[in-house]
Amino acid sequence: MHPVFQPSVIPTYSSTPMPEYRHLPFKTPHPYMDEGGHSYKQELPKVDSFDEQSWQQCDTYLHAIDLFNQGYWWEAHELLKQVCYCVGRESQIGSFLEAVIQIAAGELKSFMQEKQGAQALIERGLSGLKAPQPVFLGIDVEAFRNAVSSCHNAAENVFPRIKLVL
């Protein structure tokens, strides 16, 4: 089963290649812990600097957005957590990224047909998607919120994407 995305075409933001497969917990090898994992023995990137002015220079963040947009939600949430560790989970940026992480986890659950868990995670993510301005870290917050909501009120297996405002 392959996800259908809305919109169907979107640019990529990072030159980092996609993993060999999208990790589906309990269905595919754990990327970092299993010998057959696509990132076995690799370490997650450490993010040294990230803020509202320099997000465009953070390849970890840009790659996380690409991963989200291609349905690699587990991988996207892992990279976004690395950015959160850099800025602090309780900071404004950290709280916003935690909301995106919740949405990514919800999209993964939805794809895996775990509807109840998906709905709870997506609702939690949407309620936490608060930003000091309409476009935050390149994300048009209202457009993303609407895309997430409309995809989950639409047909099965339709997933939102994040189009960054550069």
BELZI-V180658 format. One record per pair of residues at least 12 apart in sequence whose C-alpha atoms are under 10 Angstrom apart, sorted by the first residue. I is the first residue (numbers start at 1). J is the second residue. If there is no record, write none. Layout:
# BELZI-V180658
[[I:J] [I:J]]
This chain:
# BELZI-V180658
[[1:111] [1:112] [1:157] [2:71] [2:111] [2:157] [2:158] [3:70] [3:71] [3:111] [3:156] [3:157] [3:158] [3:159] [3:160] [4:70] [4:71] [4:151] [4:155] [4:156] [4:157] [4:158] [4:159] [4:160] [5:69] [5:70] [5:71] [5:151] [5:157] [5:158] [5:159] [5:160] [5:161] [6:69] [6:147] [6:148] [6:150] [6:151] [6:158] [6:159] [6:160] [6:161] [6:162] [7:69] [7:147] [7:158] [7:159] [7:160] [7:161] [7:162] [7:163] [8:69] [8:159] [8:160] [8:161] [9:69] [9:161] [9:163] [10:66] [10:69] [10:70] [10:161] [10:162] [10:163] [10:164] [11:66] [11:69] [11:162] [11:163] [11:164] [12:62] [12:63] [12:65] [12:66] [12:67] [12:69] [12:70] [12:163] [12:164] [13:56] [13:59] [13:61] [13:62] [13:63] [13:64] [13:65] [13:66] [13:163] [13:164] [13:166] [14:56] [14:57] [14:58] [14:59] [14:60] [14:61] [14:62] [14:63] [14:64] [14:65] [14:66] [14:67] [15:59] [15:62] [15:63] [15:66] [16:59] [16:60] [16:62] [16:63] [16:64] [16:66] [16:67] [17:63] [17:66] [17:67] [18:38] [18:63] [18:66] [18:67] [18:70] [18:72] [18:75] [19:31] [19:37] [19:38] [19:39] [19:67] [19:72] [19:75] [20:37] [20:38] [20:39] [21:37] [21:38] [21:71] [21:72] [22:38] [22:67] [22:70] [22:71] [22:72] [22:73] [22:74] [22:75] [22:108] [23:37] [23:38] [23:71] [23:72] [23:73] [23:74] [23:75] [23:108] [24:72] [24:73] [24:74] [24:75] [24:108] [24:109] [24:111] [24:112] [25:74] [25:108] [25:109] [25:112] [27:112] [31:74] [31:75] [32:44] [44:60] [44:78] [44:79] [44:81] [44:82] [45:59] [45:60] [45:78] [45:79] [45:82] [45:83] [46:60] [46:79] [46:82] [46:83] [46:85] [46:86] [47:59] [47:60] [47:61] [47:79] [47:80] [47:81] [47:82] [47:83] [47:84] [47:85] [47:86] [47:87] [48:82] [48:83] [48:85] [48:86] [48:87] [49:83] [49:86] [49:87] [50:83] [50:84] [50:86] [50:87] [50:93] [50:137] [51:83] [51:86] [51:87] [51:93] [51:137] [52:93] [52:136] [52:137] [52:138] [53:137] [54:137] [55:83] [55:136] [55:137] [55:138] [56:137] [56:138] [56:164] [56:166] [58:83] [60:76] [60:79] [60:80] [60:82] [60:83] [61:76] [61:79] [61:80] [61:81] [61:82] [61:83] [61:97] [61:137] [62:76] [62:79] [62:80] [62:138] [62:164] [63:75] [63:76] [63:79] [63:80] [64:76] [64:77] [64:78] [64:79] [64:80] [64:81] [64:82] [64:83] [65:77] [65:79] [65:80] [65:100] [65:139] [65:161] [65:162] [65:163] [65:164] [66:161] [66:162] [66:163] [67:79] [67:104] [67:161] [68:100] [68:101] [68:103] [68:104] [68:107] [68:108] [68:159] [68:160] [68:161] [68:162] [69:104] [69:159] [69:160] [69:161] [69:162] [69:163] [70:159] [70:160] [70:161] [71:104] [71:107] [71:108] [71:111] [71:159] [71:160] [71:161] [72:104] [72:107] [72:108] [73:101] [73:103] [73:104] [73:105] [73:106] [73:107] [73:108] [73:109] [73:111] [74:101] [74:104] [74:105] [74:106] [74:107] [74:108] [74:109] [75:104] [75:105] [76:100] [76:101] [76:104] [76:105] [77:97] [77:98] [77:100] [77:101] [77:102] [77:103] [77:104] [77:105] [78:101] [78:104] [79:101] [80:94] [80:97] [80:98] [80:100] [80:101] [80:104] [81:94] [81:97] [81:98] [81:101] [83:97] [83:98] [84:96] [84:97] [84:98] [84:101] [92:130] [92:131] [92:132] [93:130] [93:131] [93:132] [93:136] [93:137] [95:125] [95:128] [95:129] [95:130] [95:131] [96:125] [96:126] [96:128] [96:129] [96:130] [96:131] [96:132] [96:136] [96:137] [96:141] [97:125] [97:128] [97:129] [97:130] [97:137] [98:124] [98:125] [98:128] [98:129] [99:121] [99:122] [99:123] [99:124] [99:125] [99:126] [99:127] [99:128] [99:129] [99:130] [100:122] [100:124] [100:125] [100:126] [100:128] [100:129] [100:144] [101:121] [101:122] [101:125] [102:118] [102:120] [102:121] [102:122] [102:123] [102:124] [102:125] [102:126] [102:128] [102:129] [103:118] [103:119] [103:120] [103:121] [103:122] [103:123] [103:124] [103:125] [103:126] [103:128] [103:129] [103:145] [103:148] [103:160] [104:118] [104:121] [104:122] [104:125] [104:160] [105:117] [105:118] [105:121] [105:122] [105:125] [106:118] [106:119] [106:120] [106:121] [106:122] [106:123] [106:124] [106:125] [107:119] [107:121] [107:122] [107:148] [107:152] [107:157] [107:158] [107:159] [107:160] [108:121] [108:159] [109:121] [109:122] [110:122] [110:152] [110:156] [110:157] [110:158] [110:159] [111:156] [111:157] [111:158] [111:159] [112:157] [113:156] [113:157] [118:152] [119:152] [122:148] [122:149] [122:152] [123:148] [123:149] [125:145] [125:148] [126:141] [126:144] [126:145] [126:146] [126:148] [126:149] [127:145] [129:141] [129:142] [129:144] [129:145] [130:142] [135:164] [135:165] [135:166] [136:164] [136:165] [137:164] [137:165] [137:166] [138:162] [138:163] [138:164] [138:165] [138:166] [139:162] [139:163] [139:164] [139:165] [139:166] [140:162] [140:163] [140:164] [140:165] [141:162] [143:162] [143:163] [144:160] [144:161] [144:162] [144:163] [144:164] [145:160] [145:162] [146:160] [147:159] [147:160] [147:161] [147:162] [148:160] [148:161] [148:162]]
